[in-house]
Amino acid sequence: MATALFMVLDRDTGDVEWISAGHPPPLVLAGGRAGFLEADGSVPIGASERPVFRLAHGHVPGSATLLLYTDGLVERRGEPLDALLEQLGTVAEGAREDLDLMCDDVLSESFSGADPADDVALLAVRLEPVEAGHLKMTLPAEPDALVSLRRRLERFLAPAVSDEVERYEIILTVSEAACNTIEHAYGPGDASFDVEARLESGELHASVRDFGSWRPRRDETHGRGLKIVDGLMDSVEVERGEAGTTVHLRRRLGRGRPAAA
Amino acid sequence: MNADAEIAVERREHTLIVRVAGEVDMSNAVLVGDELTRSVPNDVHGVVLELSATRYLDSAAIELIFALARRLGRRRQTLSVVVPDASPLRRVLTLTDVGSVAPMHPSLELALPPRE
């Protein structure tokens, strides 16, 4: 026999659908108050020959935290589940905001320093509302990060840039600016890079920032990357400092083609 | 997650048409490059690289085009590229001078040699 929870969260709306097989209810922490997403009449898998599992619906507001956990977190001999859930709610309300620290706090407060009797797994999810016209992300300095960067930029640009060619050119140049960092990443200082973008008064301002020491690249691929960035942006500025390098990109939107260099 | 690209080859008489669909970037450029190399037999006169279904190319991918042109050139095989006029890739391929190693055509019909 095992309990299970399967949940689908819509990142855009915060709507959730889930099926629970005897699993303790997910906790939602919103506005500093803890509540639970309950599902009726569910039994653990293997407990019944003809189980009925019902699809439940709910909602997680923006900036709220969703906490999923295994029953090891709320199992204490002789204590009713309701009391333990209430205790969990109180612990979650008092936990620190950062998700990693929140998990640490929930674990340590729930067992008061003692070891749990059973394995415990915790999953904390928070939907951060995206400010329209502003993007900020940190990515690992690896080639695989380029796909994530593109998808995020596509979502960011779609409402404001209707021309497919212009979207591609912007995404490409921001990615090319990231490629130098990715190519030379090694060591802890180079492990990640930041991308920030703003849409303001018909202009795109983007910056790609790494935290390592700048290394010159001489190969042809890099030369082409530079040609691309120079050719597709209205202005390119490279700011080099001890803490890393920032490439600032600017392009006037909606004219079809940026001004020739 | 790696970028996702698919290569499909079709032989027409002495020409090999290589269709690249999807996205090619630094994360999959080496794999795509290897596949391109493997796909070209010694006895074709030329290769047409069909990029109508290519949604994304970056400088690492463009380097593949140059490398392919060099390799084919050593075997006296030609390379040309098909990019529709409306494709977002057009301007980038022009900026990086792909035309200097492989003529660019807006359609496959224009890229293929006339039937004998």
Interface residues (C-beta under 8 A of the other chain):
Chain A: P143 D144 L146 V147 S148 R150 E164 V165 R167 Y168 E169 I171 L172 S175 E176 C179 I182 E183 E220 T221 H222 R224 G225 K227 I228 G231 L232 R257
Chain B: M1 N2 A3 E23 D25 M26 S27 Y56 D58 S59 A60 I62 E63 F66 A86 P88 L89 R91 V92 L95 T96
